[in-house]
């Protein structure tokens, strides 16, 4: 028989002690790994991070991208990150909260970035994702379209694409779609 | 008379294991009727999950002589469960699984007492879980396993030489199945790898590129995921998709059918839609029975010591013929969940700043620029600037105060490790003990409990 019984009583006391105070939220392994990612962030100057729920909730945060070159120069784009307790086994859920005219981001904020889905690996981290998002604005890619129309325009008529982006960022219509100003 | 005659026969097979000595037994094994009695009267087993595996586990454990069982499950019975979750009947649909399962097993196995808990595992506190001698897991998610593992590992204590104290380890037996495949494993925190040590064993979920879904769907799952991930938000805006809501599921199915017709793709059905969206692999009753039997046997072996236990991970594959294999995985010595962490002894006056400086000198850590997290609170963050600013004022406070004046506890530090002139980033578990306040501890314990 394993030494079960001699100690169970004592252990119960200890459990009572350690958590005798207000019940504490369990620390998931994902949270700890995220703590490391966040404390080691090394962001490009075009990107910043904020924590809407205060300093202790790292699992939900926002990243703001302000491209300093390319079609999206001068715009401000906000992404929400939701991180699972089993991170990095699963990638974070990332959405673009700013409505944007972009071939790889649809009007609902879904983002087509390979490392957010099919190419996610636990060795990647939050920093990699943020660089990936930044990259989407400097190098929009018509080969992986989520916004079909924007991708077609970028491919066939970059000049028109450029003026569409400017119009969208200024808070105007592109086709039937009204965008909110984000510059 | 019939009663009396049936009593010995009921534990006849069990007696062969528990009443006789053997060669493969645990060193602590003491065969005899006392052991049998203790097993029946004193041992408390928690079964986590009352689904496919949970039903089997409860039945197997009850028939193995365990009399004090509890079961926890947050789900209600659905009609699709009935083919394999054999404790449930058509009239039970909609009722809590834990309650019905407990009731049915108690009806069939005389003398067993099963306490059901119809709630989420997170709703129970540590005290609840610490009450059990062993925990059997019949779960279908990594997240839930990881949670219970963390709870069980939190009971483990290490001595000052970093050796695990065996009597504080709450063993777990974990089963899992996917179609014709399954696993059964024994986790004894501090001695065998915990769930987190080997989380890499789980294959990553298949995720299709969003642009493939949006642009070039090639098969039925692509059409379903398009409806689920893209079309739903387009039409329903902020409303969250609920996989357990049949109206939502029907909507996704209808949209997936339209999508499939547009691209000439066959094979979208309602059950495939459910499968893809909820990431379900068809459950096979026989796999559950086999895996659960292995788990119940391991539970009996661990508790009684009547035989050596599985060491430590059994895989079963019944896809073609039958293949089973036992692999002995090893612990991750730096595991943040079950590992000892690094012992740090401190005076109660040490400030957070001083503590962070000390980590740089500590021979087992050599960690510079440490960020410190304690029980879900960031005490100090080196980066990003926004968090550094919010936590800076803590630096001048005593760590003892920041840790709510507990005499000892775990905290975590992330920083740069300087080992052999090489710098690498590291995340470490620290066992902080404050010197000279043991007396206070006992008083606190009495007050808090």
Contacts between the chains, C-beta under 8 A, distances in Angstrom:
chain1	res1	chain2	res2	distance
A	1	B	28	6.0
A	1	B	29	6.8
A	1	B	30	6.0
A	1	B	35	5.7
A	1	B	38	6.6
A	1	B	303	7.3
A	1	B	304	6.0
A	1	B	305	5.3
A	2	B	26	7.1
A	2	B	28	6.1
A	2	B	166	7.9
A	2	B	171	7.9
A	2	B	302	6.6
A	2	B	303	6.7
A	2	B	305	5.9
A	3	B	28	6.8
A	3	B	166	6.4
A	3	B	167	4.8
A	4	B	43	7.0
A	4	B	133	4.8
A	4	B	303	7.0
A	5	B	38	7.4
A	5	B	42	6.3
A	6	B	167	6.6
A	7	B	167	3.8
A	7	B	168	6.6
A	8	B	131	8.0
A	8	B	133	6.6
A	11	B	130	5.6
A	11	B	155	6.1
A	11	B	167	8.0
A	11	B	168	6.2
A	12	B	127	7.0
A	12	B	130	5.4
A	12	B	131	6.4
A	13	B	445	6.6
A	13	B	449	6.4
A	14	B	130	7.7
A	14	B	155	7.8
A	14	B	445	8.0
A	15	B	126	4.7
A	15	B	127	4.9
A	15	B	129	7.8
A	15	B	130	3.7
A	15	B	155	6.8
A	16	B	127	5.6
A	16	B	445	7.3
A	16	B	448	6.8
A	16	B	449	3.9
A	17	B	441	7.9
A	17	B	444	7.1
A	17	B	445	4.2
A	17	B	448	5.9
A	17	B	449	6.2
A	18	B	126	6.9
A	18	B	154	7.8
A	18	B	406	7.7
A	18	B	409	7.4
A	19	B	125	6.0
A	19	B	126	4.8
A	19	B	127	6.7
A	20	B	444	7.7
A	20	B	445	7.2
A	20	B	447	7.8
A	20	B	448	2.7
A	20	B	449	5.5
A	21	B	404	6.6
A	21	B	448	6.5
A	23	B	125	5.3
A	24	B	375	5.0
A	24	B	376	6.7
A	25	B	375	7.5
A	25	B	376	4.6
A	26	B	122	7.2
A	26	B	147	6.7
A	26	B	150	5.9
A	26	B	151	7.1
A	26	B	376	8.0
A	27	B	150	7.4
A	27	B	373	7.8
A	27	B	375	6.3
A	27	B	376	5.6
A	27	B	412	7.7
A	28	B	146	6.7
A	28	B	147	7.2
A	28	B	150	6.8
A	29	B	146	6.2
A	29	B	150	7.0
A	29	B	196	5.1
A	29	B	199	7.5
A	29	B	336	6.2
A	29	B	337	5.8
A	30	B	146	7.9
A	31	B	376	7.1
A	32	B	336	5.5
A	32	B	373	7.2
A	32	B	412	5.5
A	32	B	427	6.3
A	33	B	427	7.0
A	35	B	371	6.9
A	35	B	373	4.9
A	35	B	378	7.4
A	35	B	412	6.6
A	35	B	414	5.8
A	35	B	427	7.3
A	36	B	414	4.3
A	36	B	425	7.0
A	36	B	427	4.4
A	38	B	381	7.1
A	38	B	383	7.5
A	38	B	384	7.0
A	38	B	387	7.1
A	39	B	371	3.7
A	39	B	381	5.4
A	39	B	382	5.5
A	39	B	383	5.7
A	39	B	387	8.0
A	39	B	414	4.8
A	39	B	415	7.7
A	40	B	383	6.8
A	40	B	414	7.0
A	40	B	425	5.7
A	41	B	383	5.3
A	41	B	384	4.9
A	42	B	383	7.5
A	43	B	384	6.8
A	48	B	384	7.7
A	48	B	386	7.6
A	49	B	384	5.2
A	49	B	386	6.7
A	50	B	386	6.1
A	51	B	386	7.0
A	51	B	387	6.9
A	54	B	390	7.9
A	55	B	378	5.2
A	55	B	381	7.4
A	55	B	387	5.7
A	55	B	390	4.3
A	55	B	391	6.0
A	56	B	376	6.1
A	56	B	377	5.0
A	56	B	378	5.6
A	58	B	378	7.5
A	84	B	143	7.2
A	85	B	143	5.6
A	85	B	146	6.7
A	85	B	147	7.4
A	86	B	142	5.2
A	86	B	143	5.2
A	86	B	146	5.8
A	86	B	199	7.6
A	89	B	142	6.4
A	89	B	199	6.0
A	89	B	202	6.7
A	89	B	204	7.2
A	90	B	204	7.8
A	90	B	205	6.9
A	104	B	211	7.1
A	106	B	214	7.0
A	106	B	230	6.8
A	106	B	234	7.8
A	107	B	234	7.5
A	108	B	230	7.2
A	108	B	233	4.1
A	108	B	234	5.5
A	109	B	233	7.8
A	110	B	210	5.6
A	110	B	229	7.0
A	110	B	230	6.1
A	110	B	233	7.1
A	111	B	210	7.4
A	112	B	209	6.7
A	112	B	210	4.5
A	112	B	211	4.3
A	112	B	214	7.5
A	114	B	209	6.4
A	117	B	207	4.2
A	117	B	208	7.0
A	117	B	209	5.8
A	117	B	210	6.4
A	118	B	207	5.3
A	118	B	208	6.5
A	118	B	209	5.0
A	120	B	204	7.1
A	120	B	207	7.3
A	122	B	200	7.4
A	144	B	209	7.1
A	144	B	211	4.0
A	144	B	215	7.9
A	145	B	211	5.8
A	145	B	214	6.8
A	145	B	215	5.4
A	146	B	210	5.8
A	146	B	211	5.5
A	146	B	214	5.0
A	146	B	215	7.8
A	146	B	230	8.0
A	148	B	214	7.2
A	148	B	215	6.7
